[in-house]
């Protein structure tokens, strides 16, 4: 069955093409018939789009299935490199991992979602490569909340209208008024906490990264709650995050 999606005033054929791309990612590869059935379009239409994508390297065919191609990786690398904070943020993530031995992320935002653009795993049994590029709701992510707190109020309203405030755990903020109060607190103190709001038993802390007064990204450190206590987050970890953010600011200012 075709997924419900927001539709604007775009070109129908373009929408179908991107629907195909999204389905290939969601299904981890699919054949023409499966795609046509899920999207409720003719097999000839699906095949035509796949042929174009294949000719340009955006999909590859393995047996009877099509999969996303490495050309997307090339474009993703280019886009990531366009972030003003990326290069200095990458070095900051590497250093923070060595200093804290915890998972560290550089998180950007687009379309009202937080996006993991670079990370290191620390002393955690997690493969960060499976998370890179993933987009998540901002209201339960420490880096996402740090970003939200520094966006204009009307933009925050649009993000909540579009994506809602779904619960991930019993600690997730799902009420607009509570979120507004939390964002005000974050603005006042300069950092955001995630105390088992995304995953039970995992704590994180994030600080915003701004360029010319606009928030572009965030740095966050995460780990199991027994190591990442609230006291440690607001003490040692926050001190290191603030030092890293200050260094990134100086690097951008004097490049």
Backbone as JSON, one array per atom type, in Angstrom:
{
  "sequence": "XXXXXXXXXXXXXXXXXXXXXXXXXXXXXXXXXXXXXXXXXXXXXXXXXXXXXXXXXXXXXXXXXXXXXXXXXXXXXXXXXXXXXXXXXXXXXXXXXXXXXXXXXXXXXXXXXXXXXXXXXXXXXXXXXXXXXXXXXXXXXXXXXXXXXXXXXXXXXXXXXXXXXXXXXXXXXXXXXXXXXXXXXXXXXXXXXXXXXXXXXXXXXXXXXXXXXXXXXXXXXXXXXXXXXXXXXXXXXXXXXXXXXXXXXXXXXXX",
  "N": [[0.85, -1.2, 0.0], [0.46, 2.23, -0.75], [2.38, 4.75, 0.88], [1.17, 7.34, 3.03], [1.84, 10.63, 2.2], [3.11, 13.96, 2.44], [2.03, 16.27, 0.07], [2.99, 18.69, -2.25], [3.09, 21.34, -4.58], [4.49, 20.12, -6.58], [6.06, 18.41, -9.43], [4.45, 15.62, -10.73], [5.75, 13.32, -11.82], [8.32, 13.62, -10.84], [7.84, 13.34, -8.12], [7.09, 10.66, -8.05], [9.48, 9.44, -8.82], [11.15, 10.06, -6.62], [9.71, 8.79, -4.66], [10.2, 6.15, -5.38], [12.96, 5.99, -4.9], [12.94, 6.35, -2.1], [11.52, 4.08, -1.33], [13.25, 2.04, -2.17], [15.31, 2.4, -0.39], [13.98, 1.96, 2.04], [13.11, -0.7, 1.76], [15.44, -1.99, 1.37], [16.26, -2.65, -1.2], [14.49, -3.76, -4.12], [12.18, -5.26, -6.49], [10.73, -4.52, -9.75], [7.95, -5.13, -9.88], [7.21, -5.28, -7.15], [7.72, -2.66, -6.31], [5.95, -1.23, -7.97], [3.5, -2.19, -7.04], [3.51, -1.34, -4.34], [3.61, 1.41, -4.65], [1.47, 1.92, -6.21], [1.47, 2.39, -9.01], [2.02, 2.13, -12.58], [3.87, -0.69, -13.84], [5.49, -0.18, -16.01], [6.04, 2.52, -15.71], [7.53, 2.56, -13.31], [9.71, 1.0, -14.16], [10.79, 2.66, -16.13], [11.67, 4.89, -14.63], [13.56, 3.62, -13.01], [15.41, 2.78, -14.91], [16.46, 5.23, -15.8], [17.62, 6.12, -13.38], [19.46, 4.08, -13.02], [21.13, 4.36, -15.25], [22.41, 6.69, -14.57], [23.81, 6.03, -12.35], [22.62, 6.04, -9.87], [21.13, 3.92, -8.99], [21.66, 0.38, -8.77], [21.5, -2.81, -10.36], [20.86, -5.99, -9.1], [20.6, -9.18, -9.82], [17.21, -9.7, -9.96], [16.54, -7.49, -8.56], [16.6, -4.02, -7.62], [18.92, -1.69, -6.24], [20.0, 1.04, -4.17], [22.58, 3.16, -5.43], [26.15, 3.93, -5.28], [26.5, 6.53, -6.09], [24.83, 8.17, -4.66], [26.23, 8.31, -2.28], [28.44, 9.8, -3.03], [27.23, 12.3, -3.56], [26.2, 12.79, -1.02], [28.53, 13.05, 0.52], [29.52, 15.37, -0.59], [27.53, 17.25, 0.1], [27.63, 17.14, 2.9], [30.18, 18.17, 3.31], [29.76, 20.81, 2.71], [28.78, 22.04, 4.95], [29.5, 24.61, 7.17], [30.55, 24.06, 9.64], [31.59, 21.53, 9.47], [34.31, 20.43, 9.01], [35.9, 21.39, 11.21], [34.18, 20.52, 13.18], [34.31, 17.76, 12.88], [36.94, 17.16, 13.72], [36.62, 17.96, 16.36], [34.76, 16.08, 17.31], [36.29, 13.71, 17.14], [38.28, 14.27, 19.02], [36.77, 14.63, 21.37], [35.73, 12.07, 21.69], [38.07, 10.67, 22.37], [38.66, 11.93, 24.79], [36.42, 11.47, 26.43], [35.61, 8.86, 26.09], [33.13, 8.11, 25.23], [30.17, 7.92, 23.13], [30.09, 10.19, 20.45], [28.65, 12.88, 18.65], [28.27, 14.84, 15.67], [25.7, 16.82, 14.76], [23.43, 17.86, 12.37], [20.75, 19.83, 10.91], [17.75, 19.58, 8.99], [14.79, 20.16, 7.18], [13.24, 20.05, 9.47], [14.17, 17.93, 10.96], [16.66, 16.2, 12.93], [19.93, 15.35, 11.91], [22.36, 12.88, 11.73], [25.57, 13.58, 11.06], [28.27, 13.09, 11.43], [30.16, 10.88, 13.45], [31.5, 9.18, 16.39], [32.15, 6.12, 18.08], [33.09, 5.56, 20.71], [33.39, 3.87, 23.89], [31.35, 1.9, 23.35], [29.12, -0.6, 22.28], [28.25, -0.15, 19.55], [27.72, 0.33, 16.15], [28.54, 3.09, 14.56], [28.38, 3.69, 11.89], [26.04, 2.63, 10.92], [24.22, 4.43, 11.7], [24.89, 6.92, 10.74], [23.82, 9.61, 8.73], [21.19, 9.16, 9.27], [17.97, 10.5, 9.94], [16.22, 12.04, 12.58], [13.53, 12.72, 14.93], [13.57, 15.9, 16.52], [12.89, 16.58, 19.13], [13.42, 14.71, 21.1], [16.09, 14.32, 21.15], [19.3, 15.17, 22.23], [21.11, 16.87, 20.82], [19.34, 17.69, 18.84], [17.41, 19.08, 20.36], [19.01, 21.13, 21.35], [19.45, 22.51, 18.99], [16.78, 23.15, 18.21], [16.08, 24.92, 20.27], [17.31, 27.24, 19.52], [16.21, 28.11, 17.22], [13.91, 30.23, 15.37], [10.77, 30.99, 16.94], [8.42, 30.65, 15.4], [9.31, 28.91, 13.46], [9.88, 26.62, 14.95], [7.27, 26.0, 15.7], [6.22, 25.3, 13.2], [7.72, 23.03, 12.66], [6.87, 21.27, 14.69], [4.16, 21.13, 14.01], [4.37, 19.79, 11.59], [5.82, 17.39, 12.09], [5.02, 16.45, 14.55], [5.03, 15.3, 18.03], [6.06, 12.64, 18.78], [6.21, 9.88, 21.11], [9.11, 8.3, 22.36], [10.1, 7.05, 24.57], [8.9, 6.66, 27.97], [9.8, 8.96, 29.05], [9.93, 10.89, 27.11], [9.25, 14.14, 25.89], [6.07, 15.13, 25.06], [4.27, 17.11, 24.89], [3.32, 20.32, 23.83], [3.52, 22.69, 25.39], [5.19, 21.88, 27.48], [7.46, 21.31, 25.98], [8.07, 23.87, 25.0], [8.75, 25.17, 27.39], [10.98, 23.66, 28.11], [12.72, 24.27, 25.99], [13.14, 26.98, 26.46], [14.54, 26.85, 28.87], [16.84, 25.57, 27.95], [17.9, 27.52, 26.24], [18.58, 29.43, 28.15], [20.54, 28.15, 29.75], [22.33, 27.1, 27.93], [22.76, 24.48, 27.02], [21.51, 21.17, 26.21], [19.74, 18.44, 27.59], [19.27, 14.91, 27.36], [17.68, 12.64, 28.93], [17.24, 9.58, 28.93], [15.2, 9.93, 27.04], [15.13, 9.3, 24.4], [16.21, 6.67, 24.12], [15.73, 4.2, 26.51], [17.69, 4.14, 29.41], [19.84, 5.43, 28.32], [21.77, 8.33, 28.32], [22.33, 11.73, 27.28], [24.0, 14.75, 26.23], [23.9, 17.93, 24.71], [25.24, 20.68, 22.79], [24.68, 23.79, 21.07], [25.85, 24.77, 17.77], [26.72, 27.63, 16.2], [26.68, 29.73, 13.29], [27.48, 32.83, 12.19], [25.42, 33.81, 13.78], [23.31, 32.11, 13.28], [21.92, 28.94, 14.06], [23.54, 26.07, 13.13], [24.25, 23.46, 13.6], [24.9, 20.85, 16.04], [26.82, 19.63, 18.8], [27.08, 16.54, 20.45], [27.26, 14.32, 23.26], [26.92, 10.97, 24.2], [25.85, 8.14, 26.16], [25.65, 5.12, 28.19], [23.4, 5.32, 30.97], [24.46, 4.7, 33.48], [27.08, 5.44, 33.3], [26.96, 7.95, 32.17], [25.88, 9.96, 34.04], [23.56, 12.46, 35.23], [24.94, 14.35, 36.67], [27.58, 14.01, 35.74], [27.2, 14.65, 33.07], [26.49, 17.39, 33.24], [28.75, 18.37, 34.32], [31.86, 17.46, 33.89], [31.54, 16.59, 31.15], [30.02, 18.62, 29.92], [31.76, 20.78, 30.21], [33.84, 20.03, 28.49], [32.46, 19.9, 26.07], [31.69, 22.58, 25.73], [34.19, 23.8, 25.49], [35.02, 22.65, 23.09], [33.06, 23.65, 21.34], [33.64, 26.39, 21.49], [36.17, 26.41, 20.32], [35.54, 25.61, 17.74], [34.03, 27.81, 16.94], [36.05, 29.79, 16.91], [37.72, 28.76, 14.94], [36.13, 28.95, 12.65], [35.73, 31.71, 12.59], [38.27, 32.72, 12.03], [39.17, 31.55, 9.72]],
  "CA": [[0.0, 0.0, 0.0], [1.25, 3.44, -0.85], [2.44, 5.5, 2.11], [0.64, 8.69, 3.03], [2.92, 11.59, 2.16], [2.72, 15.34, 2.17], [2.19, 16.62, -1.35], [2.92, 20.11, -2.51], [2.73, 21.65, -5.95], [5.58, 19.65, -7.43], [5.78, 17.64, -10.63], [4.06, 14.27, -10.33], [6.75, 12.33, -12.18], [9.43, 13.77, -9.9], [7.4, 12.75, -6.86], [7.15, 9.2, -8.21], [10.88, 9.05, -8.83], [11.68, 10.09, -5.26], [9.03, 7.7, -3.93], [10.93, 4.93, -5.71], [14.21, 6.05, -4.15], [12.65, 6.13, -0.69], [11.14, 2.68, -1.15], [14.45, 1.22, -2.3], [16.03, 2.48, 0.89], [13.17, 1.34, 3.1], [13.02, -2.14, 1.54], [16.8, -2.51, 1.14], [16.24, -3.25, -2.54], [13.18, -4.29, -4.52], [11.96, -5.45, -7.91], [9.78, -3.61, -10.4], [6.58, -5.47, -9.5], [7.0, -4.91, -5.76], [7.65, -1.2, -6.24], [4.72, -0.79, -8.61], [2.39, -2.52, -6.14], [3.56, -0.48, -3.14], [3.39, 2.81, -5.02], [0.23, 2.0, -6.98], [1.73, 2.98, -10.32], [2.26, 1.11, -13.6], [5.22, -1.26, -13.85], [6.28, 0.5, -17.05], [6.5, 3.79, -15.14], [8.6, 2.23, -12.38], [10.87, 0.54, -14.93], [11.38, 3.81, -16.8], [12.43, 5.66, -13.65], [14.72, 2.82, -12.59], [16.38, 2.8, -15.99], [17.14, 6.53, -15.72], [18.45, 6.12, -12.19], [20.56, 3.15, -13.23], [22.04, 4.96, -16.22], [23.16, 7.77, -13.92], [24.55, 5.48, -11.22], [21.93, 6.2, -8.6], [20.72, 2.59, -8.57], [22.31, -0.74, -9.43], [20.62, -3.99, -10.42], [21.47, -7.26, -8.68], [19.57, -10.16, -10.12], [15.95, -9.05, -10.34], [16.27, -6.39, -7.64], [17.34, -2.77, -7.74], [19.41, -1.16, -4.97], [20.6, 2.37, -4.29], [23.97, 3.11, -5.86], [27.12, 4.73, -4.55], [26.44, 7.94, -6.48], [24.23, 8.9, -3.54], [27.3, 8.55, -1.32], [29.23, 10.92, -3.56], [26.49, 13.54, -3.33], [26.11, 12.99, 0.41], [29.82, 13.56, 0.97], [29.62, 16.77, -1.02], [26.6, 18.06, 0.91], [28.17, 17.21, 4.26], [31.34, 19.06, 3.3], [29.33, 22.2, 2.58], [28.49, 22.6, 6.27], [30.61, 25.44, 7.65], [31.13, 23.49, 10.86], [31.9, 20.11, 9.35], [35.7, 20.04, 9.19], [36.29, 21.6, 12.61], [33.31, 19.66, 14.0], [34.82, 16.4, 12.78], [38.09, 17.06, 14.61], [36.11, 18.07, 17.72], [34.16, 14.78, 17.64], [37.37, 12.76, 17.37], [38.94, 14.6, 20.29], [35.83, 14.37, 22.46], [35.67, 10.63, 21.92], [39.27, 10.28, 23.12], [38.61, 12.51, 26.14], [35.3, 10.98, 27.23], [35.4, 7.43, 25.83], [31.71, 7.91, 24.98], [29.73, 8.18, 21.76], [30.04, 11.63, 20.18], [28.02, 13.15, 17.35], [28.01, 16.14, 15.05], [24.32, 16.69, 14.3], [22.9, 19.0, 11.63], [19.28, 19.77, 10.82], [17.14, 19.91, 7.71], [13.41, 19.73, 7.07], [12.66, 19.84, 10.78], [14.71, 16.73, 11.58], [18.08, 16.17, 13.26], [20.61, 14.41, 11.02], [23.69, 12.5, 12.19], [26.47, 13.78, 9.92], [29.57, 12.5, 11.74], [30.14, 10.37, 14.81], [32.47, 8.2, 16.86], [31.41, 5.24, 18.97], [33.56, 5.46, 22.08], [33.36, 2.54, 24.51], [29.97, 1.43, 23.23], [29.0, -1.67, 21.29], [27.35, 0.37, 18.53], [28.37, 0.68, 14.89], [28.01, 4.41, 14.2], [28.15, 3.76, 10.45], [24.65, 2.28, 10.66], [23.4, 5.57, 12.13], [25.26, 8.1, 9.95], [22.86, 9.98, 7.71], [19.81, 8.96, 9.74], [17.27, 11.68, 10.44], [15.35, 11.7, 13.71], [12.82, 13.85, 15.52], [14.49, 16.73, 17.28], [12.45, 16.88, 20.49], [13.92, 13.75, 22.08], [17.51, 14.18, 20.87], [19.95, 16.3, 22.9], [21.56, 17.8, 19.8], [18.15, 18.25, 18.21], [16.82, 20.08, 21.26], [19.91, 22.29, 21.37], [19.17, 23.25, 17.76], [15.42, 23.69, 18.3], [16.04, 26.04, 21.21], [17.9, 28.43, 18.91], [15.47, 28.45, 16.0], [12.79, 31.14, 15.62], [9.6, 30.32, 17.52], [7.47, 30.24, 14.36], [9.88, 27.73, 12.79], [9.65, 25.5, 15.86], [5.85, 25.66, 15.57], [6.03, 24.6, 11.92], [8.33, 21.7, 12.79], [5.97, 20.45, 15.51], [2.96, 20.88, 13.21], [4.68, 18.85, 10.51], [6.34, 16.1, 12.53], [4.43, 16.03, 15.81], [5.9, 15.04, 19.17], [5.84, 11.24, 19.14], [6.95, 9.37, 22.25], [10.06, 7.21, 22.18], [10.08, 6.38, 25.87], [7.99, 7.32, 28.91], [10.4, 10.24, 29.42], [9.89, 11.82, 25.98], [8.32, 15.27, 25.97], [5.07, 15.01, 24.0], [3.33, 18.23, 25.07], [3.89, 21.56, 23.28], [3.86, 23.64, 26.45], [6.38, 21.36, 28.16], [8.59, 21.49, 25.08], [8.41, 25.3, 24.98], [9.43, 25.47, 28.64], [12.28, 23.01, 28.03], [13.56, 25.03, 25.07], [13.51, 28.21, 27.15], [15.6, 26.47, 29.82], [18.05, 25.28, 27.16], [18.46, 28.81, 25.8], [19.16, 30.12, 29.3], [21.73, 27.51, 30.29], [23.26, 26.87, 26.83], [22.93, 23.07, 26.68], [20.3, 20.36, 26.25], [19.9, 17.09, 28.11], [18.37, 13.84, 26.96], [17.8, 11.65, 30.0], [16.4, 8.43, 28.55], [14.05, 10.4, 26.27], [15.21, 8.63, 23.1], [16.38, 5.26, 24.44], [15.78, 3.96, 27.94], [19.01, 3.78, 29.89], [20.88, 6.19, 27.61], [21.75, 9.77, 28.57], [23.13, 12.52, 26.34], [24.01, 16.2, 26.4], [24.28, 18.58, 23.46], [25.38, 22.14, 22.74], [24.49, 24.27, 19.7], [26.94, 25.36, 17.01], [26.14, 28.69, 15.38], [27.51, 30.41, 12.29], [26.91, 34.15, 11.92], [24.2, 33.98, 14.55], [22.31, 31.08, 12.96], [22.31, 27.63, 14.52], [23.74, 25.19, 11.98], [24.45, 22.08, 14.02], [25.11, 20.66, 17.47], [27.71, 18.57, 19.26], [26.49, 15.83, 21.58], [27.94, 13.15, 23.82], [25.9, 10.06, 24.7], [26.35, 6.88, 26.69], [24.75, 4.49, 29.15], [23.09, 6.19, 32.1], [25.29, 4.44, 34.66], [28.33, 6.19, 33.13], [26.62, 9.33, 31.82], [24.93, 10.49, 35.02], [23.22, 13.87, 35.02], [26.03, 15.13, 37.26], [28.72, 13.99, 34.83], [26.82, 15.41, 31.88], [26.51, 18.83, 33.51], [30.06, 18.72, 34.85], [33.01, 17.21, 33.0], [31.19, 16.5, 29.73], [29.61, 19.95, 29.46], [32.96, 21.6, 30.12], [34.57, 19.65, 27.28], [31.64, 20.31, 24.92], [31.78, 24.04, 25.56], [35.52, 24.11, 24.97], [35.03, 22.25, 21.68], [32.24, 24.6, 20.59], [34.4, 27.65, 21.41], [37.25, 26.22, 19.36], [34.93, 25.62, 16.41], [33.71, 29.21, 16.66], [37.29, 30.51, 16.57], [38.21, 28.25, 13.65], [35.29, 29.53, 11.6], [35.92, 33.16, 12.57], [39.59, 33.1, 11.54], [39.61, 30.74, 8.58]],
  "C": [[0.88, 1.24, 0.0], [1.2, 4.24, 0.44], [1.78, 6.86, 1.95], [1.81, 9.66, 3.08], [2.36, 12.98, 1.92], [2.98, 15.63, 0.7], [2.06, 18.12, -1.51], [2.49, 20.34, -3.94], [3.78, 21.19, -6.93], [5.1, 18.87, -8.63], [5.56, 16.18, -10.26], [5.14, 13.23, -10.63], [7.97, 12.4, -11.26], [9.07, 13.14, -8.56], [7.48, 11.23, -6.92], [8.58, 8.72, -8.16], [11.44, 9.01, -7.4], [10.97, 9.09, -4.36], [9.77, 6.38, -4.15], [12.24, 4.88, -4.92], [13.97, 5.75, -2.67], [12.28, 4.68, -0.41], [12.34, 1.75, -1.26], [15.27, 1.24, -1.01], [15.27, 1.74, 1.98], [13.17, -0.18, 2.99], [14.39, -2.8, 1.4], [16.87, -3.26, -0.18], [14.89, -3.84, -2.86], [13.14, -4.45, -6.03], [10.89, -4.52, -8.44], [8.35, -3.88, -9.92], [6.28, -5.04, -8.07], [6.87, -3.4, -5.61], [6.34, -0.68, -6.83], [3.51, -1.05, -7.71], [2.36, -1.58, -4.95], [3.23, 0.96, -3.47], [2.12, 3.02, -5.83], [0.43, 2.77, -8.29], [2.05, 1.84, -11.29], [3.7, 0.61, -13.55], [6.1, -0.58, -14.9], [6.84, 1.83, -16.54], [7.67, 3.56, -14.19], [9.86, 1.85, -13.14], [11.56, 1.71, -15.61], [12.21, 4.65, -15.84], [13.68, 4.91, -13.22], [15.8, 2.81, -13.66], [17.17, 4.1, -15.98], [18.09, 6.57, -14.54], [19.67, 5.22, -12.36], [21.59, 3.73, -14.2], [22.93, 6.02, -15.58], [23.87, 7.31, -12.65], [23.88, 5.6, -9.87], [21.31, 4.9, -8.11], [21.54, 1.56, -9.34], [21.34, -1.92, -9.4], [21.41, -5.23, -10.05], [20.41, -8.33, -8.84], [18.33, -9.46, -10.63], [15.61, -7.86, -9.44], [17.15, -5.18, -7.93], [17.71, -2.28, -6.34], [19.98, 0.24, -5.21], [22.08, 2.24, -4.59], [24.85, 4.08, -5.1], [27.16, 6.19, -4.99], [25.79, 8.77, -5.39], [25.28, 9.22, -2.48], [28.15, 9.74, -1.75], [28.54, 12.25, -3.29], [26.39, 13.84, -1.84], [27.4, 13.56, 0.99], [29.97, 15.03, 0.61], [28.76, 17.67, -0.14], [27.14, 18.22, 2.32], [29.34, 18.19, 4.33], [30.98, 20.52, 3.16], [28.96, 22.84, 3.91], [29.7, 23.38, 6.76], [31.32, 24.8, 8.83], [31.68, 22.09, 10.67], [33.36, 19.77, 9.66], [36.14, 20.21, 10.64], [35.45, 20.75, 13.54], [33.79, 18.22, 14.0], [36.01, 16.2, 13.72], [37.64, 17.13, 16.08], [35.5, 16.75, 18.19], [35.25, 13.77, 17.96], [38.04, 13.0, 18.72], [38.04, 14.3, 21.49], [35.69, 12.88, 22.74], [36.88, 10.16, 22.72], [39.19, 10.75, 24.57], [37.55, 11.86, 27.02], [35.11, 9.47, 27.16], [33.92, 7.11, 25.63], [31.4, 8.19, 23.51], [29.56, 9.69, 21.55], [29.5, 11.86, 18.78], [28.1, 14.62, 16.97], [26.66, 16.0, 14.37], [23.9, 17.98, 13.61], [21.38, 18.9, 11.6], [18.83, 20.2, 9.44], [15.72, 19.37, 7.7], [12.77, 19.41, 8.41], [13.13, 18.57, 11.47], [16.19, 16.95, 11.93], [18.74, 15.07, 12.45], [22.02, 14.15, 11.55], [24.67, 12.59, 11.01], [27.88, 13.25, 10.17], [29.55, 12.02, 13.19], [31.26, 9.38, 15.09], [31.82, 7.42, 17.99], [31.84, 5.18, 20.41], [33.53, 4.02, 22.58], [31.93, 2.01, 24.54], [29.9, 0.42, 22.09], [27.97, -1.28, 20.22], [28.17, 0.75, 17.31], [27.79, 2.0, 14.4], [27.73, 4.51, 12.71], [26.72, 3.39, 10.07], [23.7, 3.43, 11.0], [23.67, 6.81, 11.29], [24.24, 8.35, 8.84], [21.42, 9.82, 8.14], [19.23, 10.28, 10.23], [16.27, 11.27, 11.5], [14.61, 12.94, 14.17], [13.76, 14.6, 16.46], [14.14, 16.81, 18.76], [12.9, 15.86, 21.53], [15.43, 13.5, 21.93], [18.23, 15.4, 21.47], [20.46, 17.34, 21.9], [20.39, 18.47, 19.11], [17.5, 19.32, 19.06], [17.69, 21.33, 21.36], [19.71, 23.16, 20.14], [17.8, 23.91, 17.83], [15.36, 24.94, 19.15], [16.55, 27.34, 20.6], [17.33, 28.74, 17.54], [14.36, 29.43, 16.34], [11.55, 30.37, 16.08], [8.64, 29.84, 16.45], [7.99, 29.03, 13.58], [9.7, 26.48, 13.65], [8.19, 25.04, 15.75], [5.6, 24.87, 14.29], [6.59, 23.18, 11.99], [7.41, 20.77, 13.58], [4.68, 20.14, 14.75], [3.21, 19.78, 12.18], [5.0, 17.45, 11.03], [5.72, 15.59, 13.82], [5.46, 15.85, 16.9], [5.71, 13.59, 19.63], [6.72, 10.81, 20.31], [7.89, 8.26, 21.83], [10.15, 6.37, 23.45], [9.08, 7.12, 26.75], [8.52, 8.69, 29.34], [10.37, 11.28, 28.3], [8.87, 12.92, 26.22], [7.36, 15.19, 24.78], [4.04, 16.13, 24.05], [4.01, 19.52, 24.62], [4.34, 22.52, 24.38], [5.11, 23.18, 27.21], [7.61, 21.53, 27.29], [9.04, 22.94, 25.06], [9.17, 25.68, 26.24], [10.84, 24.88, 28.64], [13.22, 23.8, 27.12], [14.01, 26.36, 25.68], [14.64, 27.95, 28.15], [16.91, 26.23, 29.09], [18.7, 26.57, 26.7], [19.17, 29.51, 26.96], [20.47, 29.5, 29.76], [22.75, 27.13, 29.21], [23.52, 25.42, 26.49], [21.61, 22.33, 26.84], [20.63, 18.97, 26.76], [18.88, 16.15, 27.48], [18.58, 12.72, 27.97], [16.81, 10.53, 29.73], [15.13, 8.85, 27.82], [13.99, 9.74, 24.89], [15.28, 7.11, 23.31], [16.46, 5.11, 25.96], [17.18, 3.53, 28.35], [20.15, 4.48, 29.2], [20.69, 7.67, 27.91], [22.66, 10.48, 27.57], [23.02, 13.99, 26.68], [24.51, 16.83, 25.11], [24.37, 20.08, 23.6], [25.24, 22.59, 21.29], [25.78, 24.8, 19.08], [26.33, 26.37, 16.05], [27.18, 29.27, 14.43], [26.81, 31.71, 11.93], [25.54, 34.32, 12.58], [23.11, 32.96, 14.28], [22.81, 29.71, 13.42], [22.38, 26.68, 13.32], [23.78, 23.73, 12.39], [24.55, 22.03, 15.53], [26.15, 19.57, 17.68], [27.03, 17.86, 20.43], [27.36, 14.67, 21.99], [26.87, 12.28, 24.46], [26.55, 8.78, 25.22], [25.37, 6.29, 27.67], [24.6, 5.33, 30.41], [24.0, 5.94, 33.3], [26.66, 5.11, 34.55], [28.05, 7.67, 32.9], [25.54, 9.84, 32.78], [24.64, 11.95, 34.7], [24.36, 14.76, 35.55], [27.25, 15.15, 36.34], [28.42, 14.79, 33.57], [26.99, 16.9, 32.1], [27.84, 19.3, 34.1], [31.14, 18.57, 33.8], [32.63, 17.26, 31.53], [30.81, 17.87, 29.17], [30.83, 20.85, 29.29], [33.72, 21.3, 28.83], [33.78, 20.05, 26.02], [31.74, 21.81, 24.67], [33.14, 24.45, 25.02], [35.61, 23.77, 23.48], [34.24, 23.24, 20.84], [32.96, 25.94, 20.44], [35.51, 27.54, 20.37], [36.72, 26.22, 17.93], [34.57, 27.03, 16.0], [34.94, 29.98, 16.21], [37.81, 30.06, 15.21], [37.43, 28.86, 12.5], [35.55, 31.02, 11.46], [37.23, 33.56, 11.89], [40.08, 32.29, 10.35], [39.86, 31.63, 7.36]]
}
